[in-house]
Amino acid sequence: MVDAARVAEVMGGPNTLGGPVHSTQDLSNFVAHGLPKLALKNTVRRVFANPKDADQIMHRIVAPATYKRRRARLKPHESERTERLARVIAAAEFVWNDREKAHRWLVKPHLELQRMAPLDCALTELGARRVEDLLDRIYYGLPV
């Protein structure tokens, strides 16, 4: 539903990633080599303007002490988590076509997700799939 360039834009775009993203393969290469720490910060701040709220989500992806020890790049598994979160944010923004509405939806508990906020649910691979499935149903006007 959402292309790789939109996902990259959520993470900060070419300036943050160090080059353009034209395809899923480009994005995959950046993730495999470790995303810049700034990509994680940009991703969570895309939804949370308050640094304290952003840090809470960020530290669920990378522990605070670990994040501080990282020089410039995240490990591949941390990069995968960052990309997954950015992909869900990009998909929500696409579906709602309004960043503020998308961000409100991402942090509000949803019955279809066992009363979890979509952003919290998206912290795991299976949870992100559930959120993306829900977004697909919303987008295509299917029952939720």
N, C-alpha and C positions, 0 to 999 in steps of 0.2 A: 504494500500500500504506500509506503513512504520510501523515497529513494535515498541512496547513500549520501548524496550531497546535502540533503536536509539534515540527516543525522550528524554529518560532519559540521554543519553550521551550528547546531545546538552545542557542540563541543568547542566552538570558537572559530571554525573555518580554517582556511589555509594558513592564516597567520599563526594560529595556535598549533596546528598539526604539522606544519612545516612543508606543506604542499597541497595542491588541489586534490579533491576526491571526485572522480567522474563515474566511478563504478563501485559495486560491492567489493570487487577484488582490490581496488585501491584502499578502501576502508579496512579490509581484512589485513592488508600489508601493514598499515599503520598500527593496528591492534597487535599484530604478531610481534612487531618490533618494540612495543611498549609505547603507549600514548604519553605525551607530556603531562606532568602533574596538573598543569593549568587546564587541560581538557576536562578533568574531573571537577575542578573548581567552577569552571564555566558551565558545566552541565547542571550541577545542583543549584547554582545561582540563577540559572534560567527560570527556575520555579520559585526559589526562595530569595527574596531581596534581603531579608534579615540574615546577616552572617551567622548568627547563632543557630537558626533553623537549618541553614545550608550545611553548617558543620556537622549537625546531628546525622543528616543523611550521608554526607561525605564519609564520616567516620564509621558508618555501617558498611561501607565499601572497602575502605582502608583504615585500619586502626590509627589513631592519632600519632602514636609514637613511630609507627612504621611510615606514615606519611611524612613526618618530619625528617626521617632518615633518608628517604628517597632523594637523590640529588636532583635529577631532572625528569626521569621517566618512571612510569609505573611498570610493574611486572606484567607480563602478558595476561595472567588471570585477572588482575585488577583492571587492566585495560578492557578486557571482555565485559566485565561488570559495568564499567563506565559506558562502553558502547551500547550495551543493553538498555541502560537507563536513558541514554540520549535517544535511542531508537523509540522508546515508549513515549518520551516527551515529544519528539517530532511527530509521531503518529497522532497523539492527542491534539497537538496544534493543527495538524492537517484536518482531522475530523471536525473539530470545533471551528476552524477557520478564524479563531480569535484567541490570541495568546492568554489573555486574562481568564476567559471561560475555561480554556484547557487546563490552566494551572489550578483553578478552583476545583475542577473535576478530579485532577490528579491527587489532591490532598484530602478529598472528602470520602469517608467510608462508603462503600458500595455494597448493596445486598448480594449482587452476583459474585462478589469476591469475599463472601463470608464476613462482611462488614469491615473489610480491610480497605485502606486507602489504596488506589491503584499504584501510586508511587511506592508504597511499602511492599505491595504484592510483587512489583516488578524487580525487586532486589534478588529474586531467584530466577533461574531460567524458566522453570515451569510456570512460575507466577507471571513472568513477563508474557509468556504465551497466552495465558488466560486473559491478561489485560488487553493484548493485541486482538484476541478473538472477540472480546467485548467491544472494543473500538470498531472492529469490522462490522459487527452486528448493528451498532449505533449508526455507522456511516451508511450502511445499505438499508436501513430502516427495518431490520429484522427484530423480532421480539427479544427483549432482554429480561 
